[in-house]
Amino acid sequence: MTNSHLTTPVLEPPSIRLPVIWCIGGVDSSGGAGITRDAITLANLNVHACVLTTQLTVQSNQHLLSTESMSASALNQQWQVLYEDTPPRAIKIGAIANDEQALLLCARMQSLVSPRPFVIWDPVLCSSSGGILSDLSESVIDELLTTVDLVTPNIDELAKLTHLSVNDDKSLQTAINRLVGKGAKSVYVKGGHAQWQEAVCDTYFCSSHSLYFRQPKNSKGDLRGTGCMLASAIAAFVVHDYCIEDALTLANAYVSEVRHNTLGVSDNNLPITTTSSRHKAASPPAYFARANGFPAQAASFPQVSFHCRNTVSNRNAAGVDKTPHNKKRVETALAGNAFFPALTNTKLGIYPVVDSVEWIARLWPTGVKIIQLRVKEGSQDAIRQQIKEAMELVEHTDCQLFINDHWELAIELGAYGVHLGQEDLHTADLNAIRSAGLRLGISTHGFAEIQCVRALNPSYIALGHIFPTNTKDMPSKPQGVERLAKYVKLCEGVPTVAIGGINLSRMSDVAKTGVNGIAVVSAITHAEHPLQAYKALAQEAGFA
């Protein structure tokens, strides 16, 4: 008789290979930060971490006693053996001990063949337990900045990297500009140390746009390793195929949720978990983060705002040319926490999007609860006439009619609602739409845009595109049903509409996500028998 557990390989090849991220940095003997924290974070987000050690530190959560740097030769050997066996999808760099290590890493990264992995540098210069971890010359820092894709300093690190005092929003932007001038492709500044700010505001800056991520301040406790955690989470979401805006949003939410789960206090009105008063006084500070997986609470997510410059990005939400006047329109619409009017009926069902009043005339007898008129061609007078006739058709029905894009005509004619895409948000007068009593629906394409739109308190949020579609050119990748379910949960309290490539065979899976409505275009307008197609779609979704 044989012992099967001795003859069977200990590690069976996984049926689904996890994406790989290399973590380059120091070993924190306390386990609170460094590549230990990186590996824990990545495992929590379904990523395999390979670790390349730059230095060994002898430290507790409160004191750094000593450091021992690895030779550049030893670091190079780690790189070589891993690259042959386990190449990375992304590389996260933390503390680099000296110039020799940094130059080796730069040379190695610059020699990588396309497609090059995403590289993020969290410029850890000092340990949170006290002591210097990195001694880099100015020229080597510049070489690193031009080599990596994203650098993520906190306020103190930004000041040291730029040799500038950072003590208000103006000096913060000046320092970011200095870093970009030194060669940084993109910068994410963590705002937790910005004492002048009322809320914690992280800032992302690249050549085409800036994003701002706001969270309420929490002074209830300290948590080590959040910088390592954030940078690792950003890398994890990037390799899980999220665009950079969504990866940043998710990483911010992840750290917020870990902080809540660890400290037992709420940044954003999450349920508070407390210990009994008998044990509270004896409890040590919460140094060790409690991993929580994909951020699940809507309250963990930051409020996101976009500010775009004249350079066009590859995403509509980030690439629209917004003038200062239009930027003020959005900021004014955000002020005062006002709401757009609610939908008359939130059980939306199938939501046809059609390009003429003739289609509305054909479809309204089905009892459709909501319909959108999307007219892209014709003179202003012709479009006005189409909107007017459409309004007359549904006037004495339960159908909620939304006008796509033409918000000024919708106000003029007293329409029920307006639907705007991301490209329209910064040209439309949102306050005028709200003051006229019109409902507002807005298209989104991911977590960052949802968090920007949620702050506007619209009447509904459209989520897409879920599947590949030929109806229009899309700035984003198809989202899929799994992400759609996460979007629906994030939009808590706001009606949701799924859109993009949805047909009869996909209808049931989409409906199971809990969306209030499912928008369709060609599934009806290209059908041989449109009214029968509408009824079949409604029945398949369970709306009939």
Summary of the structure (lengths in Angstrom):
residues: 544
radius of gyration: 26.2
end to end distance: 62.7
largest distance: 89.2
contacts: 1812
relative contact order: 0.08
helix: 40%
strand: 19%
